[in-house]
Structures are given as structure tokens and as C-alpha cells.
């Protein structure tokens, strides 16, 4: 296996402004979902999600602008766009580490599999989810027993259908398979044939129609992309904010207790491990130094404004050029830079020579089309 796995390295941002734009986008969406929870009487969940990551304390690299969140409060709600997004990032990181260890021992191949069922009414979603999960367990036993799969990651997603607004539940699965899986002369190749997979999935579902499936082989240099693609579905916004209150209530009740993701075989990871790692962006052994480029880290504190729908950032003294700062906190000596990502105001100044108070020649303007900044 070559060294192109790369999925356990966080890509450099362009840099700080893109990362902050992504957090802001998720925070705005969390507010929308929180209001829908309030509308159906889930008051305690509403307050927890509304207050999720109201204050974020991060270490920011002066050189490459990589950001390490070191303190915030997550609501950890299954429906929270912020928590789901952070969980997906940590999960991708961990799966990447596991694959790297597995590949060091023995080379494997990978495939992306999608298993679907017919759309259902939202008030029938709960029983459909139960049927899908039981069907996947049956499918898992078949493929593992046949030694066609070494390990897997499974993400569960429910989308709002564009056709009639019904629920469209389905599974996205990253399969770790033996190298001979794609060899047409091998008995394992049967599990890669689309018609055979449809038959197997239909039998596991116990239905009288042929369900839709897709499967794609992953090249060795695309494994990082495949991991990111598979894990993104646990955080993907799938149109639930457009649901009526009645359908949203059915969705909330249906997904309660179901697992958004799971792993098996040589990719096995526990839920507790990922939950515990949500704050683990800055190991104590490397505190004060960027793990990517070795640059010096400065503290940034961000506070959410519900009215302005933006984070206000406050850096350590010396991080920004005093002449460009919008405000100076005389009591602490810190400089406050107000950044409204939605309306396009403010700049982040990140220079190589900040010790002398000079902002350098790197200024990142925040604002404009938000779609240019999000991942």
C-alpha cells in the first residue's frame, strides 16, 4: 500500500476564515433545528441545542492558520448539525488511523456501497428504520461469513424525497475487502456484482420488490476521499428543516435510539471513544505548537451573537496588528476583531512577524459568498 492514505490528516484551511465560516453555517442551522424542536414541545433539547458552542476557545497557528478547538460546550444531540459535524470529523480521523494500521499489516481493497428501500410516509418511518437495521444485520452475517468483507463502516441517513416529500431512508457503507474481491475469477467477486447484491439485499429485507443499490470500487489513492465521503452522511443536512411539525415529530421519534453509524470487523470503533474525543483536538503533549507546521499557537475566543448570527472573535495580545484591530480591550491588552461572516465585514490578520506587532502580508477577508468558504 502506498502512503497516499492521508485521511487522518486534517487538510489545511484557507484557512481560518473557511473554518470559521463552516462553524457559523452549522451554528445557524442548529438554531433552525432547535426552533423546530421547540415547536413540537422538546423544550429541554431546544435550550441545549440553542446554546451549543455559544463560546469557542481555540488555538490558532500563526503560520498556517490551522485551528484547534480546546474548549467549548457541545449539546451532543443526535440532530444537532454542529455536534454531528464534529463527530463525523473525529470519526473520519479515527477510521483513517485504523486503516493505516491495518494497511501496515496487510493490504486490503475498499468499496463504497449504498443500500436503499422504497420511500415511506414519515409516520411509518420508525418501523421502516427497525426493518432496515435488522436487514443490515442479516446482510452483515452473510458477507462476513463468506469472508467477502474484512471490515466496514455504516452510516444511516434519512432524506426528504424531492418527489413527494416522503422519507427516504438508506445506508452508506464503506467496505474493507480482500484484494481478490475484485478478481472476476474469484468466488468473492459474486458479492461485487450489482445483480447479486440486489438479490441478497432483497432477501435480507424480506420484500417483494428489487431495491436500488450502488457499489463503487475505490482506488488505493482514493481511500482518504472514500472515508470522508462515507462519514459525511452522519452530519449531512437532508432537508429535515423543511418538514412540517407533524412530520418532524415523526422523524424525531423514529431516529430516537437508532444508531447513526456503526462499524464492524477490523474497522470497529466504540461510540464512547468518539464521544470522548470531541474535545481532543489539541493533545497536551503538543500544546503551544502546531502539529502540522510547528508554528506558534495563539488563543482565539469566539462568542456567538444570536441577533447578528455571527461569532465575534477575540485574539491574544500581539496576535493582530493594533492598527487594524476594530477594538482594543484596555483592561486585558487583547485586541478584538469583529467578523460577520454572513454580511461580509471584518478581516483576520495573520502574519509571520507578529512578535514585533506587524501583521505581515497575509490578511484573510471574511465574508462574500458563504458557499466559497464551507467544506
VOGU-3710 file (C-alpha; in Angstrom, 3 decimals, decimal comma):
1> xxxxxxxxxx> 0,000/0,000/0,000  1,350/3,437/-0,837  1,499/6,369/1,537  -1,395/8,231/-0,054  -3,932/7,263/2,623  -3,776/10,704/4,187  -7,285/10,632/5,633  -6,121/11,014/9,225  -4,572/14,411/8,496  -6,836/17,397/8,671
11> xxxxxxxxxx> -6,440/19,392/5,454  -5,128/22,912/5,871  -7,831/25,544/5,749  -7,690/28,679/3,631  -7,521/28,832/6,417  -9,021/30,355/9,477  -11,805/32,185/7,657  -13,003/29,000/5,949  -13,051/27,099/9,208  -14,920/29,893/10,974
21> xxxxxxxxxx> -17,422/30,122/8,116  -18,121/26,391/8,463  -18,733/26,715/12,219  -21,001/29,697/11,618  -23,019/27,847/8,978  -23,538/24,874/11,313  -24,460/27,164/14,207  -27,138/28,909/12,122  -28,590/25,539/11,085  -28,521/24,371/14,713
31> xxxxxxxxxx> -30,672/27,373/15,573  -33,180/26,365/12,896  -33,406/22,771/14,146  -33,641/23,995/17,750  -36,662/26,110/16,852  -38,330/23,083/15,276  -37,700/21,094/18,451  -39,311/23,889/20,439  -42,346/23,857/18,119  -43,018/20,177/18,893
41> xxxxxxxxxx> -42,550/20,613/22,645  -38,964/19,338/23,057  -38,082/22,288/25,290  -35,028/20,910/27,113  -33,473/19,787/23,812  -34,285/23,203/22,334  -32,332/25,038/25,038  -29,350/22,669/24,874  -29,071/22,935/21,093  -29,665/26,692/21,075
51> xxxxxxxxxx> -26,746/27,174/23,478  -24,450/24,632/21,781  -20,949/26,106/21,171  -22,037/29,622/22,148  -18,426/30,210/23,208  -15,472/28,534/21,487  -11,871/28,788/22,674  -9,310/27,683/20,102  -5,586/27,686/19,498  -4,708/29,160/16,094
61> xxxxxxxxxx> -1,390/28,721/14,314  0,263/31,997/13,317  1,888/30,358/10,293  -0,602/28,009/8,599  -3,758/29,230/10,383  -4,784/25,740/11,452  -7,287/25,866/14,274  -7,527/23,553/17,302  -10,690/23,781/19,385  -9,621/23,386/23,004
71> xxxxxxxxxx> -12,764/24,338/24,909  -16,462/24,587/24,115  -19,739/23,061/25,243  -21,475/20,593/22,926  -25,133/19,699/23,357  -24,380/16,219/21,901  -27,880/15,997/20,453  -28,316/13,494/17,633  -29,973/16,175/15,461  -27,507/18,993/16,180
81> xxxxxxxxxx> -25,688/19,991/12,954  -22,650/21,173/14,940  -22,237/18,043/17,059  -22,910/15,721/14,121  -20,343/17,570/12,004  -17,668/17,449/14,721  -18,448/13,798/15,387  -18,090/12,992/11,677  -14,701/14,722/11,535  -13,411/12,856/14,571
91> xxxxxxxxxx> -14,810/9,617/13,203  -13,088/10,101/9,841  -9,832/10,820/11,658  -10,119/7,644/13,743  -11,118/5,419/10,832  -8,134/6,772/8,924  -5,825/5,783/11,764  -7,317/2,288/11,914  -6,993/1,801/8,157  -3,381/2,973/8,256
101> xxxxxxxxxx> -2,596/0,363/10,942  -4,465/-2,342/9,018  -2,665/-1,489/5,790  0,717/-1,658/7,525  -0,078/-5,282/8,397  -1,751/-6,406/5,190  -3,018/-4,702/2,043  -6,782/-4,543/1,503  -9,125/-3,025/-1,070  -12,162/-0,830/-0,460
111> xxxxxxxxxx> -15,609/-0,201/-1,929  -18,491/2,211/-1,281  -21,896/0,557/-1,088  -25,321/2,235/-0,864  -28,392/0,199/0,111  -31,855/1,739/-0,221  -35,511/0,914/0,277  -38,684/2,424/-1,114  -39,774/5,792/0,241  -42,198/5,687/3,152
121> xxxxxxxxxx> -44,561/8,119/4,855  -42,986/9,879/7,813  -45,420/8,299/10,277  -44,206/4,870/9,051  -40,513/5,741/9,336  -39,934/4,225/12,790  -40,945/0,709/11,745  -39,031/1,070/8,466  -35,831/2,016/10,304  -36,193/-1,032/12,532
131> xxxxxxxxxx> -36,634/-3,243/9,455  -33,588/-1,711/7,719  -31,334/-2,207/10,738  -32,428/-5,834/11,140  -31,898/-6,389/7,406  -28,373/-4,967/7,582  -27,540/-7,321/10,457  -28,649/-10,229/8,285  -26,621/-8,868/5,352  -23,585/-8,385/7,582
141> xxxxxxxxxx> -23,673/-12,012/8,713  -23,781/-13,197/5,104  -20,849/-11,162/3,830  -18,698/-11,746/6,914  -19,417/-15,474/6,905  -18,385/-15,666/3,248  -15,143/-13,787/4,066  -16,115/-11,258/1,393  -15,643/-8,351/3,831  -12,885/-7,747/6,387
151> xxxxxxxxxx> -14,307/-4,614/7,998  -16,950/-1,964/7,419  -18,270/1,434/8,390  -22,015/2,045/8,079  -23,776/5,446/8,075  -27,562/5,731/8,236  -29,303/8,647/6,531  -32,897/9,776/6,124  -33,567/12,277/3,374  -36,703/14,154/2,426
161> xxxxxxxxxx> -37,686/12,966/-1,037  -37,853/15,655/-3,698  -40,656/13,780/-5,468  -43,409/13,742/-2,878  -41,751/14,809/0,381  -41,782/11,287/1,855  -38,937/9,820/3,902  -36,098/8,167/2,001  -34,055/6,049/4,455  -30,880/4,342/3,236
171> xxxxxxxxxx> -27,446/3,084/4,273  -23,984/4,157/3,100  -21,283/1,574/3,763  -17,504/1,652/3,332  -16,356/-1,947/2,848  -12,838/-3,210/3,526  -12,406/-6,282/1,347  -9,649/-8,762/0,391  -7,623/-7,875/-2,744  -9,176/-10,803/-4,646
181> xxxxxxxxxx> -12,669/-9,327/-4,101  -12,460/-7,603/-7,495  -10,960/-10,592/-9,301  -13,647/-11,951/-11,642  -12,193/-15,441/-11,312  -12,622/-15,330/-7,541  -15,727/-16,603/-5,760  -15,744/-13,337/-3,787  -16,465/-11,340/-6,948  -20,062/-12,554/-6,717
191> xxxxxxxxxx> -20,565/-10,089/-3,859  -19,436/-7,218/-6,074  -21,926/-7,945/-8,866  -24,791/-5,487/-8,706  -27,499/-8,001/-9,595  -26,270/-10,388/-6,886  -26,152/-7,614/-4,285  -29,722/-6,601/-5,179  -30,851/-10,201/-4,702  -29,036/-10,505/-1,390
201> xxxxxxxxxx> -30,404/-7,184/-0,073  -33,937/-8,052/-1,207  -33,775/-11,367/0,657  -32,465/-9,654/3,790  -35,222/-7,026/3,599  -37,919/-9,700/3,088  -39,626/-7,581/0,406  -41,197/-8,482/-2,942  -39,540/-5,696/-4,959  -35,979/-5,229/-6,199
211> xxxxxxxxxx> -34,397/-2,467/-4,087  -31,966/0,027/-5,550  -28,279/-0,331/-4,672  -24,970/1,041/-5,912  -21,389/-0,095/-5,400  -18,154/1,573/-6,418  -14,589/0,278/-6,224  -12,125/2,628/-4,508  -8,610/3,098/-5,851  -5,713/2,982/-3,414
221> xxxxxxxxxx> -5,094/6,722/-3,723  -8,795/7,499/-3,097  -9,147/5,948/0,344  -8,990/9,298/2,116  -11,787/10,587/-0,112  -13,826/7,424/0,489  -13,573/7,765/4,279  -14,628/11,414/4,117  -17,461/10,540/1,743  -18,780/7,754/3,969
231> xxxxxxxxxx> -18,580/9,658/7,260  -20,133/12,876/5,920  -23,577/11,266/5,853  -23,915/11,242/9,640  -23,704/15,055/9,530  -25,387/15,730/6,198  -28,396/18,051/6,256  -31,078/16,139/4,376  -33,982/18,567/4,165  -35,482/17,846/7,601
241> xxxxxxxxxx> -35,665/21,585/8,338  -38,337/21,765/5,608  -40,617/19,212/7,282  -43,974/20,138/8,752  -44,217/19,978/12,547  -46,116/16,671/12,348  -43,579/15,047/10,014  -40,676/16,456/12,029  -42,121/14,935/15,195  -42,374/11,569/13,417
251> xxxxxxxxxx> -38,745/11,901/12,308  -37,513/12,798/15,807  -39,348/9,853/17,348  -38,240/7,483/14,587  -34,495/8,153/14,853  -34,504/8,139/18,654  -32,474/5,156/19,783  -31,277/4,264/16,291  -27,559/4,365/15,583  -26,459/6,983/13,081
261> xxxxxxxxxx> -23,317/4,954/12,415  -21,676/1,683/13,322  -18,551/-0,277/12,479  -17,586/-3,910/12,260  -14,684/-6,245/11,678  -11,265/-4,584/11,510  -12,824/-1,103/11,463  -14,590/-1,475/14,791  -14,766/1,706/16,894  -16,864/2,281/20,015
271> xxxxxxxxxx> -19,375/5,117/20,336  -17,808/6,104/23,658  -14,403/6,572/22,051  -15,723/9,079/19,515  -17,824/10,949/22,091  -14,820/11,234/24,399  -12,640/12,538/21,566  -14,850/15,504/20,602  -12,621/17,844/22,637  -9,382/16,087/21,713
281> xxxxxxxxxx> -8,201/18,475/19,009  -5,095/19,674/20,817  -3,111/16,975/22,699  -1,357/18,285/25,799  1,946/16,916/24,540  1,839/19,385/21,632  0,112/22,295/23,322  1,598/25,594/22,233  2,890/24,253/18,899  1,000/23,480/15,689
291> xxxxxxxxxx> 1,168/19,771/14,946  1,105/20,464/11,180  3,836/23,053/10,700  5,351/23,595/14,146  4,230/27,223/14,250  3,358/29,077/17,425  -0,261/28,916/18,631  -2,315/31,845/19,848  -5,597/31,709/21,698  -8,797/32,828/19,980
301> xxxxxxxxxx> -12,082/33,210/21,857  -15,334/33,394/19,860  -18,725/34,382/21,258  -21,951/33,820/19,320  -24,353/36,661/18,619  -27,870/35,326/18,062  -29,050/38,652/16,662  -26,125/39,105/14,282  -25,902/35,370/13,507  -22,124/35,544/13,697
311> xxxxxxxxxx> -19,201/34,834/16,012  -17,163/37,724/17,389  -13,509/36,716/17,648  -11,048/37,913/20,256  -7,347/37,068/19,936  -4,464/37,150/22,376  -2,499/40,355/22,664  0,062/40,618/19,895  -1,762/38,320/17,505  -3,226/41,122/15,384
321> xxxxxxxxxx> -1,841/44,428/14,268  -3,146/47,145/16,598  -3,659/49,484/13,656  -6,068/47,040/12,004  -7,942/45,922/15,113  -11,510/47,147/15,394  -11,400/47,363/19,184  -8,786/47,295/21,892  -9,582/45,792/25,258  -7,662/48,205/27,518
331> xxxxxxxxxx> -8,122/46,015/30,585  -6,557/42,881/29,137  -4,418/44,277/26,346  -6,164/41,965/23,878  -7,415/43,119/20,503  -10,899/42,296/19,307  -11,628/41,674/15,653  -15,325/41,691/14,780  -16,078/39,302/11,930  -19,549/38,984/10,475
341> xxxxxxxxxx> -19,283/36,110/8,012  -22,847/36,476/6,816  -22,720/40,186/5,990  -19,098/40,284/4,882  -17,479/42,527/7,483  -14,044/42,332/9,026  -10,610/40,874/8,355  -8,365/38,350/10,039  -4,719/39,379/10,025  -2,272/36,512/10,402
351> xxxxxxxxxx> 1,366/37,388/9,940  4,737/35,719/10,293  6,194/38,572/12,314  3,558/39,216/14,921  6,080/39,429/17,762  7,009/42,870/16,516  3,403/43,960/16,183  3,437/43,787/12,373  0,558/41,934/10,748  2,703/40,712/7,886
361> xxxxxxxxxx> 1,400/40,390/4,391  -1,303/37,766/4,934  -4,804/39,126/5,503  -7,836/36,889/5,099  -11,039/38,729/4,294  -14,143/37,124/5,743  -17,482/37,368/4,010  -18,821/37,250/0,492  -20,460/34,097/-0,771  -20,513/31,675/2,143
371> xxxxx> -20,520/28,732/-0,218  -16,912/29,591/-1,111  -15,806/29,020/2,469  -17,547/25,850/3,549  -16,180/22,364/3,055
//
